[in-house]
Amino acid sequence: MKFQKFQRSYSSEHLEGIYNPIQVLGKGCVQLIDHMPGKISAPLFCDAAVPEMARISYGAGTKRVSQDKHLIRYLMKHYHTSPFEGVQFKFRLKIPIFVERQLIRHRTAKVNQISGRYSILSDEYYVPENIRIQSANNKQGSAGVLDETDEELSHVATEFREKCENVAGHQYYTDLLEKHDVARELARIVLPQNLFTELYWVMDLHNLLHFLRLRCDPSAQEEIRVVADAIMSVVEKLCPVSTQAFMDYRVNTITLSKYEIEAIRSREVDSNLSQRERQELLGKLRKLKID
């Protein structure tokens, strides 16, 4: 299934190409399909719906743009979240199944996905450019890449990528369907998690920013982070004020717990803190440039 190129006219070059598909993860794509509000103009674009929701007002020109910007930033800073739900985005995503599994954890989205019960699945698989190795400090993460200059490890890398291509596996899937008349809903279970899937993904701005805060973070898995970064590149164009406030008040901030505040005041770390909590505190102190 090919991604269509949607054409819409805007008065601003700022949004030129906003509906063009963004290539991710080799054969994957992130593409904006639609947004609400649909009728937008510079300089606020979709951001205009946020102060409108906050004021419960539909009259155009009731407030100056500068006041709207200040209100959006105030709402973001003080966690008044419901006005941001007045903005919605509809994306079409083509991503590997294992990435989709992380995406679907964000249950505030509305999702409709291609079904292997009704459709014959394509032979498109994600093959990583770099093969990362397990982190020694983070059980759920990676650190560094496999040294492919080593002859033995180079063989491992080659074999791994061949398995990712899954040529034989997909041929077996096709044979089950065409030669043996196995039901599509059952034949699909032989396919691996790096198979590309396609879905529509709809989410309001409030919950989307929460998704981006988690999935654009350096601690997120690289593949979901690439997808999140592509989504962010679209959202920041359509909601420039909200995304800047999001960066200022949610991302580039430091939150201190009760015990961390006490540690800073007393210059003594509570012995009851776990090792992870201690590391987090030390990281915050470094950002604050406090010894």
N, C-alpha and C positions, 0 to 999 in steps of 0.2 A: 504494500500500500504506500503510495507516494504522498508526500506532504504538499498541499496546494499552496500557492502563493496568493495571499489575500491582498487586494488593493483597496485602500481607502485614502481619501484626500484630507489633509490637515493644513491649517494655515501656518504651521511651524515646521521648519526643517528638523527641529529637535526630534520629531517622531518619524522621520523618514526611515522606511524599512522595518518598522516596528513589528509587522506581521510576517516578516521573512523568517524561515526556519533557521535555527542556530544549530550547527553540527556539534555533537558531543559524543565522546566515547566511540570514535570511529564511525560506525554506521548509524548512530543514534541522532535524535533531533529533539529540540525544545522549540515549540512554536506557539505564539500567542494566537488564539482563535477569536476571542471576543473579550470585552470588558464592560463593566457597569460602574459609573454612568457611560452611556454610549456617545452622547453628544458632549464633546469637550473642546476646550480652547486654551491657548496660552494665557497666563503663565502657570495656572494651577492644574490644568488637565483633569485627571481623575481625582486629584486632591480636593477639588471643589465640593465634592459630595460630603466630605468629612465635616467642615463647619456647617454645612446645610443640615446634616443629620443632628449635629450638636444643638443647633438653634431651633430645630423643628420648623424650618422656614423654607419656603419654595420661591420666594420673591427674588428675582435677579437684581443685583446691584444694591442690596440692602446694606452691605458692608464693603469696606475697602479691602483690596487684596492684601495689604500689609496687615490688617486686622485679622484676616483669615489665616495668614501664615502664623501669626502669634498664637492664635487660638489652637491651631493644629499642634504646635510645639508644646503648648500648655497641656493639652489633652494627653499627648504622648508622655510627657514628663511625669504627670500625676496619675498615670494608669487609668484614665477614663477611656476604656477600650471600645465601647459599643459604637461610637460614631465611625470608627474605622471599618466596621462591618458593612457600612453602606457602599463600600467599593468592592467589586468582585472581579476576578480574572478567570478566564477559561483557557487552559493550555492543552495542547495536544503533545503527548510525549511518546517518544520511541526510545526505550531504555531496556537494559538487560533485566531479566526477572529478579535477580538477586538485589538489584538497585530498587526495583519497584517494591520489593518486600519492605525496604526501609521507608520508602515514600508512603506506603499504605498504612504505616503505623500512626501517621498523623490523621486521626479519624475525623477531623473537622472538615476534610475535603469531601466533595462529591465526585465519585469515580464511576466511569464505565469503560470496560476493557475488552479488547479483542478476545474471543472465546475459542479455545481449542476444541470445544464440543461441536461448534458449527463451522469453523474454518480450518483449512489445512495450513498449518503453521510454516512460515518461511524458514529457509536455511541460513539465517543471519545470526551470527554469534559474536559476542564480545571477546576480543583477544587483547589482554593488557600489553601495553608497550613495554613497561617495566614490571618485573616480578618482584614484589616487595617481600621482605622477610619479617618474621614475627618479632614484635617488640619484646624486650626482656622485662620491661617495667609495666607494660600495659597489656593485659591478657586479651583484650578485644581489639588491639590495634597493631600496626606495623611500624617498622623503623628501618629505613635504608632499603637497598635493593640487592637482589642476588648478584653476586660477582660472576658475570658471564665470561670474564677473561680466564677463569679457572676452567680447565678442560672438562672435568667431571660435572661442574655446575652448569656449564654451557650445554651439555647433553641433557641435563634435567630441564633447562629452560626450553630447549627445542622440543622435547617430548611434551612438556606442559602446553606449549602453544599449539602443537598438533592436536592434542586432546581437546583444547578449547575450540578449534575449528570444527571438530565433531563430524567430519565428512562421513565416516562409516556409520556413526550413530544416526545421523539424519537419513541416510539411505535405508537403514533398518526400519526407521519410522515410516518412510515412504512405502517400503515393501509391505509392511503390516497393513497399510491402507489400501494399496493398489493390488497386491497379489493375494492377500489373505482375507481381505474384507473385514479386518478388525475395526471396531467402532472407533471413531475419532476421539471420543471422550476417554477411551482406554489407551489407545495407541500413544497419545501425547505424554504419558507418564514416563516414557523412556528418554525424554529429552531433558537436558541439564539446565541449571539455573542461569547460565550465561546466554541463553537464547533471548533474542530481542522480542519484547512485547510492545504493544501500542495501547494507549489509553487516553481518554479525555479526563482532565483533572481540573476541578473547579474549587476555588477557595476565596474567602473574603480576605481583605487586606490585613485585618487584625491577626487572624490565624496564620496567614501566609508569612507575615513578619516573624511570628514565633517559629515557624518552620525554618525560615532563613537564618534566624539567630543560632539555631542548633546545627543546621546542615551546612552552613557556610563556615562554621568554626573549624580551625585547623585540626581539631581533635576528631572531626567526622571522617568517615572513610572517603578516600580520594574520589571514588566514582560518584557517590551521591553528592559530594561537594562540587564536582564539576557541573552536575545538573542544577544544583542550587545556585551556583554562580551565574549560570545562563539565565535562570528565572529572575534573579536579582537585577541583571542588566536590563531586563524589560521593565520590571516594576519601578526601578529608580527613574526611568524616563517618564512613565505615566504618573507617578506620585513623587515628584522631586522633593517636596517639602516634608512629607511624611517619612520618606526614607532617610532624609538627612536628620530629622528629629530622632528617628529610630537608631541611627548610628551614634548620635550624641548622647542619648539618654538610656539606651538599652545595651548597645554593643561596646562602645568605648567608655565603659564605666567600671567602677569597682564597688561591689556590695560587701559590707562588713557585717559579720554575725556578732552577736552579743559577746561571744568568747574572743573573737578577733579584736574587737574594740578594747576589751579588758587587757588583752595581751599587749596591744600598742600602748595603752596607758601605763601599764605596770612594767613594760619591757621584759615580761616573763611569760613564756608560753605555757598554757594549762597542760599539765601532765595527762589529763584525760582525753586530750585531742588524739585522734587517730593519726597514723603516718600520712595518710592522704590529706587530712585537714591541715597538718603541719606544713606539708608541701604547698598547699594552696595559699596558706597564710604567708609563707616566705615569698611566693610569687607576687602576691599583692604588695608586700613591703618593698620588693624590688621596683615595682611600678611606681610606688609612692616615693621611692628613693629614701626609704627609712631603714637605717641599719638595725 
